């Protein structure tokens, strides 16, 4: 369902056509909300803040507000697990199982989808009246919005604080939430605002093609989508902080884009050393990296060079060299091996990258490719048999059993 929402929303970015169930509710807030929307959002007599009113009006058509009983929102009250699950599932169109109370059904759907993954949220037999922490709430919404893959390569890691950093960069985190607030209970107002803002961004993925006019094209499954690149966009490349100038044509990117087509976050993965076979491009990249590196040298480092203190210079310049190598598209572990002269490890990394790439293209496990490259035919035969058995089970036996069960 969410994949369909993203596809339709991307069409809106390209054509400007309103998307039923997602952007159309936002359009109402910019003009005149329908009477039904005003009635659904306006039942909360204690809400006067214009921003919160706008968020309520936008979420009303989705059914998300049904999670909150009564005629008062009580915005500062802690949002419960049941309330958040029901509101989030409705806001993102998650299908919930029938025959259960709405909060419990929504929680089960979010757990099965992987949106709520904390150990104490791993099943539906929990107290739905428990408060949801800011970290849990933000992590769940980022997953529902399709930003999980960006979070996995976020420079500061995958902690709850890092998720809040990503949400802040994407422009969806309520202003009342600070990065250090991950463990405190979230409020109802914060839940409403976070869901509202998260529905107003899209996550586009594909191959990047830069432009000189402050825009870029992303070759997605829908086709080419043009996005605006502004200086305030947060850029990450190969898991490291970067700038727009570090992006390269052909980079695989995931971009968080607002409904005006402006990229807020661009997470790019460039080719590593082992797969970069274009020698002219590699030479040009190295030349630019050396020029930039020379401009960053400190007076103390220049003094070491003039005095011939190469050991001291090499040690002092390691952080700068590492940063430039990773920004130039070399994977972090390859950069470390290159800097230390560990050619055996570099060769092993190249073999691993080749195995991973070949496995992805051939739709087989990297381990099978590695065993073939090593001429370990006994292991290759065993792995091939295992993959064949798994595919028969997953593609033939399980679907047949499910059809028979449904027919029965």
N, C-alpha and C positions, 0 to 999 in steps of 0.2 A: 504494500500500500504506500509506504513512504517513498519507494522508488518512483512510483507513478506521480506522487506529489512533486518530487524534485523535477521530473521530466516536464510536467505541466508548468511548473514555476519557471523553469529555464526558458520555455516558450514565451512566457511573459517578458522575460528580460530581452529576448530577441525581437519580439513583435509588438510588445506593449499590450497584448490582449490579456484581460483579467482572467485569473485562474479560479474556477469554482472551488470553494472549500478552503482556499488558502489566501490568495491575494485579494479575492473579491471582498472578503471581510475587512481587510486593511483599507481597501479603496473607500469603504463606507465611512471610515473614520476621518478620511481627508475631506469628504464632502458632507452629505447629510445621511446619517445612519437611518436605516428603515425603522418603522415604528416598532416592529417585533424586536429588533436589536436593541433599541433604546429601552424597551420594556424589560428585556432580559437583563441588561446591564444595570438599568436604573433601579432595580429592586433593592439594591444595597443603599439604603438611605443615609448611611454614615460616610459614604465616599464623596469627597469634594475635590480631591487633587486632580487637576486636569489630565496629567499623564496617566494616572491610574484609571480614570474614567475612559480614556482613549483605549487603554489595554483591555479593559473589560468589554467595551463595545466591539473590539476586534475579535475577542475570544468567544463572545456570546453565540454566534452562529455555529460554532464547533461543538457546543454542548459542554465545554470545559467548566462553565460556571455552575453546572448542576452538582459539582463536587462539594459546593459550599451551601449548607442549609441556612434557612432563615432570611430575614430581610436586612441583615447587617453583615458586612464582610468581616469586620473586626480585623482590619488590615495588619495590625501589629501582633496579632495572635500567632503562635507557632503553627505552621502547617503540618498536619498529621500525615502519616504514611498513606492512609486510605485516601485522604483528600488529594494529595499530590499525585498518586497513581491514577486516580480517576480523571483528574484534570489533564495530566500529561498525555494519557492514552487518547482522550478525546481531542486534544489540541493537535496531535500528530496523526490522527486517523488510524490508530492501532486497533486491529480487530480483537475484541475480547470474547472469551468463551461465554456461552449462554448458560442459564440455569443457576447462576450464582449472584449474590448481591454485587452491585456495581463496583464498589471499592475493591472487594476481594477478586473479582474477575479481572479488573484492570491491573491489579498488582501481579496476578498470575501471568497476564499477557506481557507485562514489562519484564518480569523475571525471565520468562521463556525467550524473549527477544534479546536478552542480555543487557537491557538498559539499566536495571538495578542488579548489581553484581556483588555487593558487600556480603560477607559471610553470614551476617545476621539477617539478610534479606533474601536468602537463597531458597526459601520456600514460602508458601502462602499461609502457613499456620503460624502467623505472627500477630502481634497486637497492632491492629490498624490504627489505633489511637496514638501510637508512638510518634514523637516528632521526627521530622526528616532534617538532617543536618544540611548546611549550605553545600558542603562538599558532595554529599550523596545527590542532592538535587541537581547541582550543576553538572556532575558527571553523567547523570541519566539524560539530561536535556541535550548535552553535547553528543551523546551516542544517538539519540533519536534524530538529531539534526544532521547526522552524517559526518561529524568532526572527529570521530574516534581515531581514524587513521592519522590525522594531523597530530593529535595528542600523543600518539605513540612515538613520534619523532620530534617532539617539542624539546627545545634545547635544555630546559631546566628539569627534564625528566617526566615521569608519569604520576607524580604525587598529586594529592588533592589540591595543593597550592598551585601546582603547575596547570591543573585543569582550570583553576580560577584565572590564571594568567592568560590562558588561551581564550576563555570566555570574554575577558576584558579586551583582549586584542581584537576579537571578532565583533565587539560592540554590542554584545547581548547581555552582559552582566549588569544588574541593577546598580545604581550609584551607591546605594547604601551598603553594598557588600565589598569588603576589603579582602585582599589576598590572604590575610591571616585569619579570616573568619570561617575557615573550612569546617571546624568542629562545632560551631554553635548552631542552634536550631534556626532554620529558615522561617521567615514569616509568610503569611498568606499573600501580602502585597508583593513580596519578592518573588514568590512562585508565579504569580500572575504576570508580573513584569518580565521575568525571565522567559516564560513560555511565549509571551507576545513578541519579544524581540527575536527569539530564536526562530520563529516562524517567518520573520521578515528577512532572513538571509538564505542564500542557496550555497551548496557546496558543489562546485564543478570540478571535474577531474579529467585529465587528458594531457596531450602534448602541447607544450607552449611554443608560440611563435611570436617573437617580440616585434614591436613597431617603434618608429622614432617619434610618434605623435602622442606619447603618453598613454598608449593603449597596447593591448596584446590580444592575440587570438588563442583560444584554447580549443584544440581539436577533440571534442567530446564524442560520446556515442550518438548524440543528437546531431552532430555536425559541428561546424565552426561557430564558436561563440566569442564575441568581442567584449572585453572588459576594460574598464578604465584603471590605470595604475597611477596612484597619487603618492606623493612623498610620505604621507603618514601611514601607508600600508606597512604592515608588519611582515617581513620576509624571512623565511627560514630556508636554508639550502643544505642538503645533506646533514640535517640534524643540527646545524650551527646557525647562529644569528647571521643575517646577511643583509644586503641592500638590493634595490631594484637593478643596479648595475651588475650585480653578480649573477643574475638570471641569464640563462643561455637558451638559444633556440634548440628545441628538441628535449628540453627538460620535462620530466614527468611531474606534473603539478596537481595539487589540490588547492583550490582557491575558495575562500569564503567571500561571497559577493552579495552586496545588498541589492534591493529591488531596483535601484537606479543604475545597476551595472558597474558599481565601483568596488574594486577588490579591497577588502579589509585585511585579510591574511592570505599570503601566498606561501605554501609549503612546497618546495621543489626538491626533486632528487635528480642529480646530474650523473653523468657517466663517471665511473671510477677509473683509475689508472689501468686496471686489467682489461677493460673493454674499450678504452679510448684508442682506436686503431688509426685515427686520422692524424698522421704525424704533423702535417702543416698546422692543424688546429692546436695540437699539443705544444708545438714550438711557439706559436703566437700566444697561447695561454701562459707558457713559462716566461716569455718576454714581458708580458704585462705584469705578471706576478713579481718578477725581479724589479721592475721599475717602481711598482707600488711599495715593495719591500724596502728599497733603497731610500724612499722618501720617509719611511717610518723609523729609520735608524736614529738612535739617540746620539748625542755628542760623545758619550762614554763609549758607545760601540764603534763609532768612527775612530776614536783614539786607539781602541784595541786593534783595528785593522791597520792603522798607520804604524803601530808598534810591532805588528806581526804576531799579536797574541791571538792566534786562531782558536786555541782551545777555549780561552775565556770568552771570545766572541761567539763561538758555536754554542756554548752553554747558555749565554745570556739571550741569544736570539731564538732559542728553541720555541718559545710560545708564539713568537711572531711568524716563524717559518711554518709551524703547525697550522696556524690560522689561515695563512695564505694558501697553503696546499689544499685544505678542506674547502675553502671558498672557490678554488679553481676547479672543483669537481672531483677531487681525489677523496676516496672514502677515509674516515678517521683512522681505521686500523691499518690501512695501506700507508697513510701518511706517517704513522708511528714507526712502521717497519722501514719505510724509506729513510726517515731521519736517523734511525739507529743503525742503518746498514744491514738490517736483518734480511738478507736476500732469500734465505730459505723460507722464512715466514711469508715474505711477499709473494714468492712463487706458490706457496700453499693457498694464500688468499686469492690469487689469480685463478687457481684450479677450482676453488670453492665458488667463486663468482661465475666462472664458466659453467660449472655443474648446475648452479641455481638458475642461470639464464636458460640453459638447454632444457632443464627440467620443466621450467615454466612454458617454454615454447612447445615442447613435446608432450606436455601434460603427464609427466611421470615424476617420480620422486627424485630429488637431487642425489640421494644415496645410490639409486640405481645408476645414474649417470656417472658418479664417482667410481663405482665398481667397474663399469665398462671402460672408463679412461685408464684405470689401473690394471686392466686385463684380468681382474679377479672374477673369472667367469662363474665360479661356484656361487659366490655371493650374489652376482648379478642374476643368475638363474633363480636363486631362492627369493630375491626381492621381486623379480618379475612374476613369479608364481603367487606371491602374497598380494601384489597389486591386482592381478587378474582375479583372485578369489574375492578381494574386497569390492571390485567393480561389479562382479556377478551378484554379490550380496546386495550392494547398494542400488544397482541399476535394474536388477531383474527380480530377485527374490523378495526384497522389502516392498517394492511397488505392487507386486502381485498379491502379497499378503494383505497390504492395505486395501487394495481393490476388493479382495474377497471378504475382508472384514466389513467394508462399507456395504457390499451387496447383501451380506448376512444381516 
